[in-house]
Amino acid sequence: MAALWEAVVRRLTADVPSRLGGRSVPVGGSSGITIRGDLGNPWHFRPDVLLGLPGRELAKQHLLPADAKYKRYDRHGVSASDGHQLLTYSAGYTSADSPHTMIIHPQSGDHVHRTLQARGPHGLLGTVQILGIDTNAPPEQATQWVTSALTLDTVTATGRSRDKRHIPLHHTTAGYS
Protein backbone atom coordinates (compact mmCIF):
# COMPACT_ATOMS: atom_id res chain seq x y z
CA MET A 1 0.00 0.00 0.00
CA ALA A 2 2.91 2.37 0.63
CA ALA A 3 4.00 2.13 -3.02
CA LEU A 4 0.44 2.83 -4.17
CA TRP A 5 0.20 5.89 -1.87
CA GLU A 6 3.51 7.18 -3.25
CA ALA A 7 2.12 6.90 -6.79
CA VAL A 8 -1.07 8.72 -5.73
CA VAL A 9 0.95 11.55 -4.16
CA ARG A 10 3.19 11.87 -7.24
CA ARG A 11 0.07 12.21 -9.39
CA LEU A 12 -1.64 14.67 -7.00
CA THR A 13 1.42 16.92 -6.93
CA ALA A 14 2.31 16.70 -10.64
CA ASP A 15 0.47 19.92 -11.59
CA VAL A 16 0.99 21.85 -8.35
CA PRO A 17 4.30 23.57 -9.23
CA SER A 18 2.99 24.93 -12.54
CA ARG A 19 -0.01 26.44 -10.72
CA LEU A 20 2.49 28.41 -8.64
CA GLY A 21 4.89 29.32 -11.46
CA GLY A 22 7.31 26.45 -10.81
CA ARG A 23 8.00 22.96 -12.09
CA SER A 24 8.36 19.37 -10.94
CA VAL A 25 11.97 18.27 -10.59
CA PRO A 26 13.01 14.67 -11.36
CA VAL A 27 14.32 12.84 -8.30
CA GLY A 28 16.17 9.99 -9.98
CA GLY A 29 19.79 9.66 -11.04
CA SER A 30 22.33 12.08 -9.63
CA SER A 31 19.75 14.30 -7.90
CA GLY A 32 19.67 12.15 -4.78
CA ILE A 33 21.58 12.56 -1.53
CA THR A 34 24.35 9.94 -1.36
CA ILE A 35 25.99 8.57 1.77
CA ARG A 36 29.49 7.18 1.17
CA GLY A 37 32.33 5.98 3.36
CA ASP A 38 30.54 3.36 5.41
CA LEU A 39 31.09 -0.37 5.09
CA GLY A 40 29.40 -1.71 2.00
CA ASN A 41 27.84 0.18 -0.86
CA PRO A 42 26.76 3.83 -0.80
CA TRP A 43 23.11 4.46 -0.04
CA HIS A 44 20.78 7.14 -1.24
CA PHE A 45 18.03 9.43 0.04
CA ARG A 46 15.48 10.60 -2.50
CA PRO A 47 12.18 12.28 -1.73
CA ASP A 48 9.10 10.90 -3.43
CA VAL A 49 8.39 14.36 -4.91
CA LEU A 50 10.65 17.35 -5.49
CA LEU A 51 8.84 20.58 -6.32
CA GLY A 52 10.64 23.55 -7.86
CA LEU A 53 8.83 26.66 -6.66
CA PRO A 54 9.49 30.30 -7.51
CA GLY A 55 11.75 32.09 -5.04
CA ARG A 56 11.77 35.69 -3.91
CA GLU A 57 14.13 36.52 -6.77
CA LEU A 58 12.65 35.80 -10.19
CA ALA A 59 15.66 33.88 -11.45
CA LYS A 60 15.93 31.75 -8.31
CA GLN A 61 13.65 28.83 -7.58
CA HIS A 62 13.65 26.96 -4.33
CA LEU A 63 13.13 23.26 -3.97
CA LEU A 64 10.57 21.68 -1.68
CA PRO A 65 11.05 17.95 -1.05
CA ALA A 66 7.89 16.04 -0.16
CA ASP A 67 7.53 12.47 1.00
CA ALA A 68 4.45 10.28 0.86
CA LYS A 69 3.96 8.38 4.10
CA TYR A 70 1.34 5.65 4.31
CA LYS A 71 0.99 6.20 8.06
CA ARG A 72 -1.71 7.46 10.40
CA TYR A 73 -0.16 10.83 11.15
CA ASP A 74 -3.64 12.16 11.82
CA ARG A 75 -3.65 9.99 14.97
CA HIS A 76 0.04 9.67 15.85
CA GLY A 77 3.04 11.93 16.04
CA VAL A 78 5.67 11.92 13.32
CA SER A 79 8.29 9.26 13.97
CA ALA A 80 11.83 10.35 14.76
CA SER A 81 13.13 8.45 11.72
CA ASP A 82 10.71 10.30 9.39
CA GLY A 83 11.66 13.60 11.04
CA HIS A 84 15.35 12.86 10.50
CA GLN A 85 14.68 11.83 6.90
CA LEU A 86 12.88 15.11 6.13
CA LEU A 87 15.61 17.15 7.85
CA THR A 88 18.14 15.36 5.65
CA TYR A 89 16.07 16.40 2.62
CA SER A 90 15.96 19.93 3.97
CA ALA A 91 19.77 20.02 4.30
CA GLY A 92 20.32 18.48 0.87
CA TYR A 93 17.74 20.22 -1.29
CA THR A 94 16.67 23.50 0.29
CA SER A 95 18.38 26.79 0.96
CA ALA A 96 19.24 27.93 4.48
CA ASP A 97 16.66 30.73 4.28
CA SER A 98 13.84 28.39 3.18
CA PRO A 99 14.40 24.95 4.80
CA HIS A 100 10.91 23.58 4.20
CA THR A 101 9.77 20.01 3.53
CA MET A 102 6.43 18.21 3.50
CA ILE A 103 4.94 14.85 4.49
CA ILE A 104 1.70 13.88 2.74
CA HIS A 105 -0.28 11.11 4.42
CA PRO A 106 -3.72 9.56 3.87
CA GLN A 107 -6.61 10.02 6.25
CA SER A 108 -10.35 9.66 6.28
CA GLY A 109 -12.48 12.72 6.80
CA ASP A 110 -11.45 16.30 6.12
CA HIS A 111 -7.84 17.21 5.40
CA VAL A 112 -5.50 18.37 8.18
CA HIS A 113 -2.39 20.51 8.12
CA ARG A 114 0.17 21.24 10.79
CA THR A 115 3.76 22.43 10.77
CA LEU A 116 6.63 21.03 12.81
CA GLN A 117 9.78 23.03 13.42
CA ALA A 118 13.26 21.80 14.24
CA ARG A 119 15.39 24.34 16.06
CA GLY A 120 18.93 24.16 17.37
CA PRO A 121 21.26 26.48 19.23
CA HIS A 122 21.87 28.44 16.01
CA GLY A 123 18.22 28.82 15.00
CA LEU A 124 15.85 27.15 12.58
CA LEU A 125 17.04 23.85 11.09
CA GLY A 126 13.91 23.16 9.11
CA THR A 127 10.15 22.93 9.00
CA VAL A 128 8.10 19.90 8.07
CA GLN A 129 4.55 20.47 6.93
CA ILE A 130 2.33 17.51 7.71
CA LEU A 131 -0.57 17.35 5.29
CA GLY A 132 -3.31 14.74 5.67
CA ILE A 133 -5.29 14.17 2.50
CA ASP A 134 -8.85 12.84 2.70
CA THR A 135 -8.76 9.63 0.67
CA ASN A 136 -12.44 10.04 -0.24
CA ALA A 137 -11.98 13.51 -1.74
CA PRO A 138 -11.94 14.04 -5.49
CA PRO A 139 -8.39 14.37 -6.90
CA GLU A 140 -8.99 18.03 -7.82
CA GLN A 141 -9.80 18.84 -4.19
CA ALA A 142 -6.74 16.97 -2.89
CA THR A 143 -4.53 18.83 -5.36
CA GLN A 144 -6.01 22.12 -4.15
CA TRP A 145 -5.18 21.20 -0.54
CA VAL A 146 -1.56 20.59 -1.51
CA THR A 147 -1.43 23.87 -3.43
CA SER A 148 -2.95 25.75 -0.48
CA ALA A 149 -0.42 24.25 1.93
CA LEU A 150 2.41 25.48 -0.30
CA THR A 151 1.10 29.02 -0.37
CA LEU A 152 0.97 29.42 3.43
CA ASP A 153 3.57 31.58 5.12
CA THR A 154 5.57 28.51 6.15
CA VAL A 155 6.85 28.21 2.57
CA THR A 156 7.67 31.87 2.12
CA ALA A 157 10.84 31.65 4.20
CA THR A 158 9.44 33.32 7.27
CA GLY A 159 10.55 30.47 9.49
CA ARG A 160 7.32 30.70 11.48
CA SER A 161 4.69 28.08 11.94
CA ARG A 162 1.26 29.10 10.67
CA ASP A 163 -0.37 28.20 13.96
CA LYS A 164 2.61 29.38 16.05
CA ARG A 165 3.00 25.98 17.77
CA HIS A 166 6.65 24.92 17.76
CA ILE A 167 6.99 21.18 18.12
CA PRO A 168 10.49 19.67 18.30
CA LEU A 169 10.76 16.71 15.93
CA HIS A 170 12.16 14.43 18.63
CA HIS A 171 8.97 14.69 20.72
CA THR A 172 5.89 12.68 19.91
CA THR A 173 2.80 14.62 18.95
CA ALA A 174 0.15 11.99 19.66
CA GLY A 175 -3.21 13.66 20.03
CA TYR A 176 -2.06 16.83 18.25
CA SER A 177 -4.50 17.86 15.58
Solvent accessible surface area in square Angstrom, and as a share of the most:
residue,aa,sasa,rsa
1,M,145,0.65
2,A,54,0.42
3,A,75,0.58
4,L,104,0.52
5,W,17,0.06
6,E,52,0.23
7,A,46,0.35
8,V,55,0.32
9,V,1,0.00
10,R,111,0.40
11,R,154,0.56
12,L,17,0.09
13,T,2,0.01
14,A,45,0.35
15,D,70,0.36
16,V,0,0.00
17,P,1,0.00
18,S,79,0.51
19,R,124,0.45
20,L,47,0.23
21,G,63,0.61
22,G,20,0.19
23,R,130,0.47
24,S,58,0.37
25,V,26,0.15
26,P,103,0.65
27,V,35,0.20
28,G,46,0.44
29,G,59,0.57
30,S,121,0.78
31,S,40,0.26
32,G,16,0.16
33,I,32,0.16
34,T,48,0.28
35,I,58,0.29
36,R,174,0.63
37,G,83,0.80
38,D,96,0.50
39,L,171,0.85
40,G,70,0.67
41,N,132,0.68
42,P,60,0.38
43,W,125,0.44
44,H,92,0.41
45,F,45,0.19
46,R,87,0.32
47,P,2,0.01
48,D,23,0.12
49,V,12,0.07
50,L,4,0.02
51,L,1,0.00
52,G,0,0.00
53,L,6,0.03
54,P,65,0.41
55,G,23,0.22
56,R,185,0.68
57,E,114,0.51
58,L,189,0.94
59,A,112,0.87
60,K,108,0.46
61,Q,65,0.29
62,H,28,0.12
63,L,42,0.21
64,L,0,0.00
65,P,0,0.00
66,A,0,0.00
67,D,5,0.03
68,A,6,0.04
69,K,21,0.09
70,Y,101,0.38
71,K,83,0.35
72,R,90,0.33
73,Y,9,0.03
74,D,37,0.19
75,R,148,0.54
76,H,107,0.48
77,G,13,0.12
78,V,8,0.05
79,S,42,0.27
80,A,52,0.40
81,S,77,0.50
82,D,7,0.04
83,G,1,0.01
84,H,112,0.50
85,Q,42,0.19
86,L,0,0.00
87,L,38,0.19
88,T,42,0.24
89,Y,2,0.01
90,S,5,0.03
91,A,91,0.70
92,G,47,0.45
93,Y,25,0.09
94,T,20,0.12
95,S,38,0.24
96,A,105,0.82
97,D,90,0.46
98,S,6,0.04
99,P,10,0.06
100,H,2,0.01
101,T,0,0.00
102,M,0,0.00
103,I,0,0.00
104,I,1,0.00
105,H,0,0.00
106,P,11,0.07
107,Q,13,0.06
108,S,70,0.45
109,G,41,0.39
110,D,101,0.52
111,H,58,0.26
112,V,47,0.27
113,H,33,0.15
114,R,11,0.04
115,T,2,0.01
116,L,2,0.01
117,Q,3,0.01
118,A,8,0.06
119,R,128,0.47
120,G,25,0.24
121,P,137,0.86
122,H,187,0.84
123,G,26,0.25
124,L,48,0.24
125,L,105,0.52
126,G,0,0.00
127,T,1,0.01
128,V,1,0.00
129,Q,0,0.00
130,I,0,0.00
131,L,1,0.01
132,G,0,0.00
133,I,3,0.02
134,D,21,0.11
135,T,78,0.45
136,N,124,0.63
137,A,22,0.17
138,P,78,0.49
139,P,86,0.54
140,E,122,0.55
141,Q,71,0.31
142,A,3,0.02
143,T,12,0.07
144,Q,80,0.35
145,W,28,0.10
146,V,0,0.00
147,T,12,0.07
148,S,46,0.30
149,A,3,0.03
150,L,6,0.03
151,T,76,0.44
152,L,46,0.23
153,D,49,0.25
154,T,0,0.00
155,V,7,0.04
156,T,69,0.40
157,A,24,0.19
158,T,51,0.29
159,G,10,0.10
160,R,125,0.46
161,S,0,0.00
162,R,116,0.42
163,D,50,0.26
164,K,118,0.50
165,R,116,0.42
166,H,98,0.44
167,I,22,0.11
168,P,51,0.32
169,L,17,0.08
170,H,131,0.59
171,H,97,0.43
172,T,116,0.67
173,T,12,0.07
174,A,74,0.57
175,G,74,0.71
176,Y,33,0.12
177,S,105,0.68
